[in-house]
Amino acid sequence: MVENLWDEIAATPALPVLDWHKQELARRKAEYQQNPAIGSSWEDVKARISQRHG
């Protein structure tokens, strides 16, 4: 059953990346490059998620 599920997932075409997604990612990257202090470490992000959702 799991093998069939993986086969189905593999056969599913990837979703397209929309232009506005690309633009938003570029905007965020540029903002971060101008001020790296605005970002959070992965450890901080995981801690916030754990605090909110246990």
PyMOL commands that place a pseudoatom at each C-alpha (Angstrom):
pseudoatom trace, name=CA, resn=MET, resi=1, chain=A, elem=C, hetatm=0, pos=[0.000, 0.000, 0.000]
pseudoatom trace, name=CA, resn=VAL, resi=2, chain=A, elem=C, hetatm=0, pos=[2.788, 2.438, 0.908]
pseudoatom trace, name=CA, resn=GLU, resi=3, chain=A, elem=C, hetatm=0, pos=[4.646, 1.588, -2.285]
pseudoatom trace, name=CA, resn=ASN, resi=4, chain=A, elem=C, hetatm=0, pos=[1.510, 2.352, -4.300]
pseudoatom trace, name=CA, resn=LEU, resi=5, chain=A, elem=C, hetatm=0, pos=[1.155, 5.673, -2.502]
pseudoatom trace, name=CA, resn=TRP, resi=6, chain=A, elem=C, hetatm=0, pos=[4.780, 6.633, -3.270]
pseudoatom trace, name=CA, resn=ASP, resi=7, chain=A, elem=C, hetatm=0, pos=[4.322, 5.615, -6.895]
pseudoatom trace, name=CA, resn=GLU, resi=8, chain=A, elem=C, hetatm=0, pos=[1.245, 7.838, -7.119]
pseudoatom trace, name=CA, resn=ILE, resi=9, chain=A, elem=C, hetatm=0, pos=[3.076, 10.772, -5.527]
pseudoatom trace, name=CA, resn=ALA, resi=10, chain=A, elem=C, hetatm=0, pos=[6.032, 10.322, -7.889]
pseudoatom trace, name=CA, resn=ALA, resi=11, chain=A, elem=C, hetatm=0, pos=[3.709, 10.286, -10.905]
pseudoatom trace, name=CA, resn=THR, resi=12, chain=A, elem=C, hetatm=0, pos=[2.005, 13.533, -9.856]
pseudoatom trace, name=CA, resn=PRO, resi=13, chain=A, elem=C, hetatm=0, pos=[3.430, 16.533, -11.717]
pseudoatom trace, name=CA, resn=ALA, resi=14, chain=A, elem=C, hetatm=0, pos=[5.016, 19.238, -9.585]
pseudoatom trace, name=CA, resn=LEU, resi=15, chain=A, elem=C, hetatm=0, pos=[2.974, 22.353, -8.952]
pseudoatom trace, name=CA, resn=PRO, resi=16, chain=A, elem=C, hetatm=0, pos=[4.143, 25.385, -10.900]
pseudoatom trace, name=CA, resn=VAL, resi=17, chain=A, elem=C, hetatm=0, pos=[5.819, 28.242, -9.063]
pseudoatom trace, name=CA, resn=LEU, resi=18, chain=A, elem=C, hetatm=0, pos=[3.717, 31.311, -9.721]
pseudoatom trace, name=CA, resn=ASP, resi=19, chain=A, elem=C, hetatm=0, pos=[5.305, 34.600, -10.748]
pseudoatom trace, name=CA, resn=TRP, resi=20, chain=A, elem=C, hetatm=0, pos=[4.084, 36.390, -7.638]
pseudoatom trace, name=CA, resn=HIS, resi=21, chain=A, elem=C, hetatm=0, pos=[5.732, 33.686, -5.493]
pseudoatom trace, name=CA, resn=LYS, resi=22, chain=A, elem=C, hetatm=0, pos=[9.028, 34.264, -7.277]
pseudoatom trace, name=CA, resn=GLN, resi=23, chain=A, elem=C, hetatm=0, pos=[8.673, 38.015, -6.813]
pseudoatom trace, name=CA, resn=GLU, resi=24, chain=A, elem=C, hetatm=0, pos=[7.925, 37.654, -3.111]
pseudoatom trace, name=CA, resn=LEU, resi=25, chain=A, elem=C, hetatm=0, pos=[10.913, 35.356, -2.601]
pseudoatom trace, name=CA, resn=ALA, resi=26, chain=A, elem=C, hetatm=0, pos=[13.161, 37.812, -4.444]
pseudoatom trace, name=CA, resn=ARG, resi=27, chain=A, elem=C, hetatm=0, pos=[11.836, 40.685, -2.309]
pseudoatom trace, name=CA, resn=ARG, resi=28, chain=A, elem=C, hetatm=0, pos=[12.458, 38.783, 0.920]
pseudoatom trace, name=CA, resn=LYS, resi=29, chain=A, elem=C, hetatm=0, pos=[15.939, 37.739, -0.188]
pseudoatom trace, name=CA, resn=ALA, resi=30, chain=A, elem=C, hetatm=0, pos=[16.854, 41.323, -1.054]
pseudoatom trace, name=CA, resn=GLU, resi=31, chain=A, elem=C, hetatm=0, pos=[15.492, 42.544, 2.279]
pseudoatom trace, name=CA, resn=TYR, resi=32, chain=A, elem=C, hetatm=0, pos=[17.514, 39.932, 4.144]
pseudoatom trace, name=CA, resn=GLN, resi=33, chain=A, elem=C, hetatm=0, pos=[20.676, 40.743, 2.187]
pseudoatom trace, name=CA, resn=GLN, resi=34, chain=A, elem=C, hetatm=0, pos=[20.301, 44.407, 3.130]
pseudoatom trace, name=CA, resn=ASN, resi=35, chain=A, elem=C, hetatm=0, pos=[19.743, 43.571, 6.808]
pseudoatom trace, name=CA, resn=PRO, resi=36, chain=A, elem=C, hetatm=0, pos=[20.673, 40.005, 7.859]
pseudoatom trace, name=CA, resn=ALA, resi=37, chain=A, elem=C, hetatm=0, pos=[19.673, 40.777, 11.455]
pseudoatom trace, name=CA, resn=ILE, resi=38, chain=A, elem=C, hetatm=0, pos=[15.989, 40.608, 10.444]
pseudoatom trace, name=CA, resn=GLY, resi=39, chain=A, elem=C, hetatm=0, pos=[16.248, 36.856, 9.941]
pseudoatom trace, name=CA, resn=SER, resi=40, chain=A, elem=C, hetatm=0, pos=[15.897, 34.129, 12.554]
pseudoatom trace, name=CA, resn=SER, resi=41, chain=A, elem=C, hetatm=0, pos=[18.041, 31.071, 13.071]
pseudoatom trace, name=CA, resn=TRP, resi=42, chain=A, elem=C, hetatm=0, pos=[16.484, 27.680, 12.464]
pseudoatom trace, name=CA, resn=GLU, resi=43, chain=A, elem=C, hetatm=0, pos=[16.843, 26.933, 16.189]
pseudoatom trace, name=CA, resn=ASP, resi=44, chain=A, elem=C, hetatm=0, pos=[14.835, 30.078, 17.066]
pseudoatom trace, name=CA, resn=VAL, resi=45, chain=A, elem=C, hetatm=0, pos=[12.148, 29.198, 14.534]
pseudoatom trace, name=CA, resn=LYS, resi=46, chain=A, elem=C, hetatm=0, pos=[11.824, 25.646, 15.885]
pseudoatom trace, name=CA, resn=ALA, resi=47, chain=A, elem=C, hetatm=0, pos=[11.600, 26.992, 19.446]
pseudoatom trace, name=CA, resn=ARG, resi=48, chain=A, elem=C, hetatm=0, pos=[8.795, 29.416, 18.492]
pseudoatom trace, name=CA, resn=ILE, resi=49, chain=A, elem=C, hetatm=0, pos=[6.867, 26.646, 16.746]
pseudoatom trace, name=CA, resn=SER, resi=50, chain=A, elem=C, hetatm=0, pos=[7.269, 24.362, 19.756]
pseudoatom trace, name=CA, resn=GLN, resi=51, chain=A, elem=C, hetatm=0, pos=[6.056, 27.097, 22.114]
pseudoatom trace, name=CA, resn=ARG, resi=52, chain=A, elem=C, hetatm=0, pos=[2.971, 27.763, 20.015]
pseudoatom trace, name=CA, resn=HIS, resi=53, chain=A, elem=C, hetatm=0, pos=[2.037, 24.206, 19.161]
pseudoatom trace, name=CA, resn=GLY, resi=54, chain=A, elem=C, hetatm=0, pos=[3.730, 22.068, 21.787]
for i in range(1, 54): cmd.bond("trace and resi %d" % i, "trace and resi %d" % (i + 1))
show_as sticks, trace
zoom trace
